[in-house]
Amino acid sequence: MRIMVLGSGAREHALAWKLAQGRSVERVYAGPGNAGTAEVSENLPVVDPMRFDTVKEACREKGIDCVLVGPEAPLAAGVVDALRAEGIPAIGPDRSAARLEASKAFSKTFLVRHGIPTAEAATFTDEAGFRAHLAANRGRRLVVKKSGLAAGKGVLVSDNPAELSSFGAAILREDAVLVEECLEGWEVSVFGLSDGITHLSLPPCTDFKRARDGDQGPNTGGMGSICPVPPADAPFMARVETEIVCPVYEALSREGLAYPGVLYFGLMATASGPKVLEFNVRFGDPETQVLLPMIDADLGAIVGAMANGGLSVLASARAGRPWAGPGGALGVVIASRGYPEKSEKGVPVEPIAVTRSGEAMVFHASTSRDSGGRIVTGGGRCFTVVGIGDDLAEAGRRAYAAVPGVRFDGCWCRRDIGARFTGPVEKGRS
């Protein structure tokens, strides 16, 4: 099978890396990819994920059997619709189902309509109604969200009325805004895979969205992640499957929204049980970078089963065998100076130190090579360094030991990824 991974981030590098290991995959392509994907796949730099003509032309030219879409923007814009119209199988939702991520207002209505546990919320398109709602809830800690896509940064949690009002008013100039109750608990990410009929759930992850240590600073797309999540034990995951995952897939089927692809359940584990914070309709970033090293399976075979309606056969063949291998993975994102407010790009990267095989790896995000062959940054979150170990503590030590091997001017990272589960890490470069 020939598979194209659409996108250029660290998530896409991890997907290409995992696909290249499988015996079911003849060739992996990345469109457009980055300097990292070039080491495990064939980059197709002419491919623009938001220009569907370039994607379709590459599929025809390379004889690609399936496209695995990484980022959310092309999904929301209808890339899967365009590919399927040409008879090209794709892993991801059509434009209608992509609203589960592209419109938080749509997904909230879906959750409430089907009785799926979620935070209480109100949606506004006018500033007067929004401000009146804030006034009626003065003193409460609230969550204000941009309804549309925001790269993980369109959320504010605060009890400051002025701050909430200013943030929401800015959103209302271009989009609807949701105001939710602030749920208390701990967050966990669960990824479901489906062929449109059958689904299976992968091991839980947690990402760390705040920019600075101690979960301080502004929200980002994610500064690190872990897999598995110690509190998300077997009884907890069984409850998630029974109360959330299965009912959601059943509701998608009833509404004609089922699709072959990935569904991310962003959950808050509260005192009254798990509740849905949000959906994504693709693999997460940086969760994918720690999830895939833990998956004890041929990703190409899974993708093929999702595309061809054979997931139940694949799941039956693995009955009694866990999808995840033992141990843990911990990822640390290395970002460019100024992220998330502003971001430098085009900064030369020093030669990346070779990490010990099986202990740590480096996934690139939007990197490229200049005319001299040097790797240069693409801005934002530039790399994810992932440590692998017998447990999360060992994975964390190996990840942070490898971080100094990735250097460029202005680079920085959080020093406490996973610390609430593994204990503090040693002080070092920030």
FENURQUI-V563699 format. One line per field, one symbol per residue. ss: DSSP state (h for helix, s for strand, l for the rest). phi: phi as a letter, one per 40 degrees, with the letter a starting at -180 (. if undefined). A space follows every 10 residues. Layout:
ss = ???
phi = ???
This chain:
ss = lssssssllh hhhhhhhhhh llllllssss ssllllhhhl lsslllllll lhhhhhhhhh hhlllssssl lhhhhhhlhh hhhhhlllls slllllllhh hhlhhhhhhh hhhllllsll ssssllhhhh hhhhhhllll lsssssllll llllssssll hhhhhhhhhh hhllllssss sllllsssss ssssslllss slllssslls sslllssssl lllsssslll lllhhhhhhh hhhhhhhhhh hhhhllllls ssssssssss llssssssss llllllhhhh hhhhslllhh hhhhhhhhll hhhhhhhlll lllslllsss ssssslllll lllllllssl llllllllls sssslllssl llllssllll sssssssssl lhhhhhhhhh hhhllllsll lsllllllhh hhllllllll
phi = .bbbcchbcc dccccccccc ccccbcabbb bcgacccccb accbcccbdc bccccccccc ccgccabbcc ccdcccchcc dcccccgbca cicccccccd bcbccccccc ccdbgcdacc abbbbbcccc ccccccbdgc cbbbbcccca fgbcbbbabc dccccccccc cccbacbbbb cccbibcabb bbbabhbcba bcdcbbbbcc cbdgfbgccb chbiabacbd cccdcccccd cccbccdccc cccccgbcac ibbcbcbbcb cchcbccabb baccbbcdcb ccccccaccc cccccccbgb cccccccbdg bccbccgabb bbcbbcdgcc cbacagccbc dcccccdgba abbcbfcabc ccgccbcbgg ccabcbcbac accccccccc ccdccbbacg caacbbcgcc bbgccccadb
